[in-house]
């Protein structure tokens, strides 16, 4: 979970990332930090991140970070 939060922080603070993507990453982070079922929150975050990764304005290094995030979040849904 810490790795997921750190990656979200890197996206949020990267000025090369479009503003809408940084905003969404911040919302995902807040949702994950709030109490509740982490599996459901991770599944919701995966859905949102998959949509974000299709953004044509997204720098390639950020797209790779998003794919890694999705992979890490998928592990949380299984636990």
C-alpha positions as CSV (number, residue, x, y, z in Angstrom):
1,X,0.0,0.0,0.0
2,X,2.9,2.4,0.8
3,X,4.3,1.9,-2.7
4,X,0.9,2.8,-4.2
5,X,0.7,6.0,-2.1
6,X,4.3,7.0,-3.0
7,X,3.6,6.5,-6.7
8,X,0.4,8.6,-6.5
9,X,2.4,11.3,-4.7
10,X,5.0,11.3,-7.5
11,X,2.2,11.8,-10.1
12,X,0.5,14.5,-8.0
13,X,3.7,16.5,-7.7
14,X,5.0,16.0,-11.3
15,X,4.4,19.2,-13.3
16,X,4.7,17.3,-16.6
17,X,1.5,15.5,-15.8
18,X,-1.8,17.1,-17.0
19,X,-3.7,18.9,-14.3
20,X,-6.8,16.7,-14.6
21,X,-4.6,13.6,-14.0
22,X,-2.9,15.1,-11.0
23,X,-6.3,16.0,-9.5
24,X,-7.7,12.5,-10.1
25,X,-4.6,10.9,-8.6
26,X,-5.1,13.1,-5.5
27,X,-8.7,12.0,-5.2
28,X,-7.7,8.4,-5.5
29,X,-5.1,8.8,-2.8
30,X,-7.7,10.5,-0.5
31,X,-10.1,7.6,-1.1
32,X,-7.5,5.0,-0.4
33,X,-6.5,6.7,2.9
34,X,-10.1,7.0,4.1
35,X,-11.4,4.1,6.2
36,X,-13.4,1.2,4.7
37,X,-12.9,-1.9,2.6
38,X,-9.5,-1.6,0.8
39,X,-10.5,-4.2,-1.8
40,X,-13.4,-2.1,-3.0
41,X,-11.4,1.1,-3.0
42,X,-8.6,-0.6,-4.9
43,X,-11.1,-1.9,-7.5
44,X,-12.5,1.5,-8.0
45,X,-9.1,3.1,-8.3
46,X,-8.1,0.5,-10.9
47,X,-11.1,1.4,-13.0
48,X,-10.3,5.1,-12.8
49,X,-6.6,4.6,-13.5
50,X,-7.3,2.4,-16.6
51,X,-9.4,5.3,-18.0
52,X,-6.6,7.7,-17.3
53,X,-4.0,5.6,-19.0
54,X,-5.8,6.0,-22.3
55,X,-5.4,9.8,-22.2
56,X,-3.4,10.7,-25.4
57,X,-1.8,13.8,-23.6
58,X,-0.3,11.6,-20.9
59,X,3.5,11.4,-20.9
60,X,4.8,7.9,-21.5
61,X,6.7,7.7,-18.1
62,X,3.4,8.6,-16.3
63,X,1.5,6.0,-18.3
64,X,4.0,3.4,-17.1
65,X,3.6,4.6,-13.5
66,X,-0.1,4.2,-13.9
67,X,0.2,0.6,-15.2
68,X,2.5,-0.2,-12.3
69,X,-0.1,1.3,-9.9
70,X,-2.8,-0.9,-11.4
71,X,-0.7,-3.9,-11.0
72,X,0.0,-3.1,-7.3
73,X,-3.7,-2.3,-6.7
74,X,-4.7,-5.6,-8.2
75,X,-2.7,-7.4,-5.5
76,X,-4.7,-5.5,-2.9
77,X,-8.0,-6.7,-4.3
78,X,-6.9,-10.3,-3.9
79,X,-5.8,-10.0,-0.3
